[in-house]
Amino acid sequence: MYYQVIPTKIFRQTTDPSESLLTYSSPDKPAPGQIVLIPLGKAITPGIIYKSTTPPENLPYKIKSIHTPLNLPPLPSHLLKSALWLSQYYLSPLPAIANLLLPKGLIKNRRKLSEEKNTTKATQSPQDIPLNQSQKTALENLQKIKSHTKLLHGITGSGKTNLYLTLAMEQFKKSHSSIILVPEISLTSQLVQEFQRFFPDSVITIHSKQTEASRHQTWQKIISSNQPLIIIGARSAIFSPLQNLGLIIIDEAHDPAYYQENPPRYSALRLASFIANTKNIDCIYGTATPLIEDYYLAEKNHAYVSLTKRAKETAFTPKIELIDLKNSNSFTKNRYFSDPLIKNIVQNLEKHQQTLIFHNRRGSAPLTICTHCGWQALCPNCALPLTLHSDSFKLVCHTCGHTEPVPKVCPVCSHTDIIHKGFGTKLLETELKKLFKNAKIARFDADNTTENSLNQLYQQIKAGEIDILVGTQLLAKGLDLPKLATVGIVQADGGLSLPDYSSEERSFHLLTQVIGRVGRGHLDEASVFIQTYQPDHPIIQFAIQNDYLSAYQYLLAKRKQGHFPPYFYMAKLYITQKTEQTTIKKIRELHTLLRSEKNIFLSAPTPAFHEFSPSGYTWQIIIKATSRQSLISAILSIQTHTSLSNLRYILDPPSLL
């Protein structure tokens, strides 16, 4: 018998899935999805059986035999279909997609896992999951929707988790498994604990920080299980090889972490919807701030359910005070924290309540310059500004990780007139320690937190051991902080000025999520202080009023005017060369070729937002079309030009930066 096999090693540069399938012979009659070892060149590499086939007659070469099938159940058919769909939808090489389905080190000799002996049963029934009337109505409405992909638009604190539990319980009782996707597994200990209460011994967490051995063991447990499981994990958990998948839930569905930025690129939301359609199951997008495209499609498909009431009867809207950063009279005690905010922090300390200071920039100062000659500290690899980290007194590039000592004199003019401008979370932490010497202050960002320390820090916050938290967007991702009384947003308009079609949308998401950390019913009162240079900006006003619909209509109109999603499909094409002159020459050649394509809108060639990197200079072209096929046809038409071998592209880019 002969079989078409998907190799996990790229052997030719092609995005056509049919050109990546190899034919092998085997007497073992492996099933589709069976994982096998195949000879490829001089190496033995894993492959996945696609289907049986009949090879053409009179081939000029001998068909090789499958080396050996692995003693594992076949991958479920929905993953096999997903691999081909991803390859076609994102124009990615099929072998690169196949690697997403299998754990690293698959063929290493490892300790044999103990066999599953006992059937796991939930210790609590669906009646034990408390639902208020608003949640019950939302559940009924979700169940009425015919579309497989459903948008659950629930405000912060509305109790979406209880709905997730109820839906998963219904599937569990049918012996069906569920996948719960989360943006950051390290910030979801509350969610994991809730599911463990109702599904003891059936919850498995998956995340990128697992060791290769741990990830392999988890994967084998999943593919070998005949019992229903609850898989909770970040983006890659969507590839869990569940034989009996019955439900997919995507929590915080607006989060950019669901898009894989490195090749092979894909959106976990789009893939989850494809799987739901393939398997005839439900896929729930849960979020307080839906993406523009998702809300638009949900309305169009009548697949929208709202949850507008907070779960706790004691929940309330916090008092929100706007502070104009242009008014120096509001900053008499400190240049970073307004007088009303400082006064409120003092009151919180007296009451043993907590304050969250939010600023979405790490480090101490993002700009180091010489005031004498204008020299600026830039990364030698990326040509981007280096950020001062005052605790180590080093300059750090947040793009490539380059570090260097802070110069005592200017390397250009030798003057000592070097200053550090701007501010990040480290500087804010230092300033707070000066203002509140006896307070327990903790910083919560990517510079000082690992997965274990995040959980430990969260437990300290929950226990009231920390008075003031200073953090970036990590703190905005769904945490429930019972002793939190105040949120201070140091500079609310920081992301509004970025030259990107999605910058205002992301700013609205972030502000709404941060404001939603308080007023959840744990305390009698709560306050939010928003410091901004643009107090009248529509996005800031919509966030203050918690008015998603107005924000959506405002942003949707701008998307339509600018020919952006959801009205147009979009792709970013870019070329990188060692010299700027060569890059410009190649990008102009690309632009000329694309001008002959029909049914696409073409931008002029422009430098990328991060034009220079260790690889060279990058320029880009944006193409748009009302049909996805027009984009794909345009990209396929230029792939044959060998002079554009350095061409790269991103379909459905969530950002143009």
Rosetta blueprint (number, residue, H / E / L):
1 M L
2 Y E
3 Y E
4 Q E
5 V E
6 I E
7 P E
8 T L
9 K L
10 I L
11 F L
12 R L
13 Q L
14 T L
15 T L
16 D L
17 P H
18 S H
19 E H
20 S H
21 L L
22 L E
23 T E
24 Y E
25 S E
26 S L
27 P L
28 D L
29 K L
30 P L
31 A L
32 P L
33 G L
34 Q L
35 I E
36 V E
37 L E
38 I E
39 P E
40 L E
41 G L
42 K L
43 A E
44 I E
45 T E
46 P E
47 G E
48 I E
49 I E
50 Y E
51 K E
52 S E
53 T E
54 T L
55 P L
56 P L
57 E L
58 N L
59 L L
60 P L
61 Y L
62 K L
63 I L
64 K L
65 S E
66 I L
67 H L
68 T E
69 P E
70 L L
71 N L
72 L L
73 P L
74 P L
75 L L
76 P L
77 S H
78 H H
79 L H
80 L H
81 K H
82 S H
83 A H
84 L H
85 W H
86 L H
87 S H
88 Q H
89 Y H
90 Y H
91 L L
92 S L
93 P L
94 L H
95 P H
96 A H
97 I H
98 A H
99 N H
100 L H
101 L H
102 L L
103 P L
104 K L
105 G L
106 L L
107 I L
108 K L
109 N L
110 R L
111 R L
112 K L
113 L L
114 S L
115 E L
116 E L
117 K L
118 N L
119 T L
120 T L
121 K L
122 A L
123 T L
124 Q L
125 S L
126 P H
127 Q H
128 D H
129 I L
130 P L
131 L L
132 N L
133 Q H
134 S H
135 Q H
136 K H
137 T H
138 A H
139 L H
140 E H
141 N H
142 L H
143 Q H
144 K H
145 I L
146 K L
147 S L
148 H L
149 T E
150 K E
151 L E
152 L E
153 H E
154 G E
155 I L
156 T L
157 G L
158 S L
159 G L
160 K H
161 T H
162 N H
163 L H
164 Y H
165 L H
166 T H
167 L H
168 A H
169 M H
170 E H
171 Q H
172 F H
173 K L
174 K L
175 S L
176 H L
177 S E
178 S E
179 I E
180 I E
181 L E
182 V L
183 P L
184 E L
185 I H
186 S H
187 L H
188 T L
189 S H
190 Q H
191 L H
192 V H
193 Q H
194 E H
195 F H
196 Q H
197 R H
198 F H
199 F L
200 P L
201 D L
202 S L
203 V E
204 I E
205 T E
206 I E
207 H L
208 S L
209 K L
210 Q L
211 T L
212 E H
213 A H
214 S H
215 R H
216 H H
217 Q H
218 T H
219 W H
220 Q H
221 K H
222 I H
223 I H
224 S H
225 S L
226 N L
227 Q L
228 P L
229 L L
230 I E
231 I E
232 I E
233 G E
234 A L
235 R H
236 S H
237 A H
238 I H
239 F H
240 S L
241 P L
242 L L
243 Q L
244 N L
245 L E
246 G E
247 L E
248 I E
249 I E
250 I E
251 D E
252 E L
253 A L
254 H L
255 D L
256 P H
257 A H
258 Y H
259 Y E
260 Q E
261 E L
262 N L
263 P L
264 P L
265 R L
266 Y E
267 S E
268 A H
269 L H
270 R H
271 L H
272 A H
273 S H
274 F H
275 I H
276 A H
277 N H
278 T H
279 K H
280 N L
281 I L
282 D E
283 C E
284 I E
285 Y E
286 G E
287 T E
288 A L
289 T L
290 P L
291 L L
292 I H
293 E H
294 D H
295 Y H
296 Y H
297 L H
298 A H
299 E H
300 K H
301 N L
302 H L
303 A L
304 Y E
305 V E
306 S E
307 L E
308 T L
309 K L
310 R L
311 A L
312 K L
313 E L
314 T L
315 A L
316 F L
317 T L
318 P L
319 K E
320 I E
321 E E
322 L E
323 I E
324 D E
325 L L
326 K L
327 N L
328 S H
329 N H
330 S H
331 F L
332 T L
333 K L
334 N L
335 R L
336 Y L
337 F L
338 S L
339 D H
340 P H
341 L H
342 I H
343 K H
344 N H
345 I H
346 V H
347 Q H
348 N H
349 L H
350 E H
351 K H
352 H L
353 Q L
354 Q E
355 T E
356 L E
357 I E
358 F E
359 H L
360 N L
361 R L
362 R L
363 G L
364 S L
365 A E
366 P L
367 L E
368 T E
369 I E
370 C E
371 T L
372 H L
373 C L
374 G L
375 W L
376 Q E
377 A L
378 L E
379 C L
380 P L
381 N L
382 C L
383 A L
384 L L
385 P E
386 L L
387 T E
388 L E
389 H E
390 S L
391 D L
392 S L
393 F L
394 K E
395 L E
396 V E
397 C L
398 H L
399 T L
400 C L
401 G L
402 H L
403 T E
404 E E
405 P E
406 V L
407 P L
408 K L
409 V L
410 C L
411 P L
412 V L
413 C L
414 S L
415 H L
416 T L
417 D L
418 I E
419 I E
420 H E
421 K E
422 G L
423 F L
424 G L
425 T H
426 K H
427 L H
428 L H
429 E H
430 T H
431 E H
432 L H
433 K H
434 K H
435 L H
436 F L
437 K L
438 N L
439 A L
440 K L
441 I E
442 A E
443 R E
444 F E
445 D L
446 A L
447 D L
448 N L
449 T L
450 T L
451 E H
452 N H
453 S H
454 L H
455 N H
456 Q H
457 L H
458 Y H
459 Q H
460 Q H
461 I H
462 K H
463 A L
464 G L
465 E L
466 I L
467 D L
468 I E
469 L E
470 V E
471 G E
472 T L
473 Q H
474 L H
475 L H
476 A H
477 K L
478 G L
479 L L
480 D L
481 L L
482 P L
483 K L
484 L E
485 A E
486 T E
487 V E
488 G E
489 I E
490 V L
491 Q L
492 A L
493 D L
494 G L
495 G L
496 L L
497 S L
498 L L
499 P L
500 D L
501 Y L
502 S L
503 S H
504 E H
505 E H
506 R H
507 S H
508 F H
509 H H
510 L H
511 L H
512 T H
513 Q H
514 V H
515 I H
516 G L
517 R L
518 V L
519 G L
520 R L
521 G L
522 H L
523 L L
524 D L
525 E L
526 A L
527 S E
528 V E
529 F E
530 I E
531 Q E
532 T E
533 Y L
534 Q L
535 P L
536 D L
537 H L
538 P H
539 I H
540 I H
541 Q H
542 F H
543 A H
544 I H
545 Q L
546 N L
547 D L
548 Y H
549 L H
550 S H
551 A H
552 Y H
553 Q H
554 Y H
555 L H
556 L H
557 A H
558 K H
559 R H
560 K H
561 Q H
562 G L
563 H L
564 F L
565 P L
566 P L
567 Y L
568 F L
569 Y E
570 M E
571 A E
572 K E
573 L E
574 Y E
575 I E
576 T E
577 Q E
578 K L
579 T L
580 E H
581 Q H
582 T H
583 T H
584 I H
585 K H
586 K H
587 I H
588 R H
589 E H
590 L H
591 H H
592 T H
593 L H
594 L H
595 R L
596 S L
597 E L
598 K L
599 N L
600 I L
601 F E
602 L E
603 S L
604 A L
605 P L
606 T E
607 P E
608 A E
609 F E
610 H E
611 E E
612 F E
613 S E
614 P L
615 S L
616 G E
617 Y E
618 T E
619 W E
620 Q E
621 I E
622 I E
623 I E
624 K E
625 A E
626 T L
627 S L
628 R H
629 Q H
630 S H
631 L H
632 I H
633 S H
634 A H
635 I H
636 L H
637 S H
638 I H
639 Q L
640 T L
641 H L
642 T H
643 S H
644 L H
645 S L
646 N L
647 L E
648 R E
649 Y E
650 I E
651 L E
652 D L
653 P L
654 P L
655 S L
656 L L
657 L L
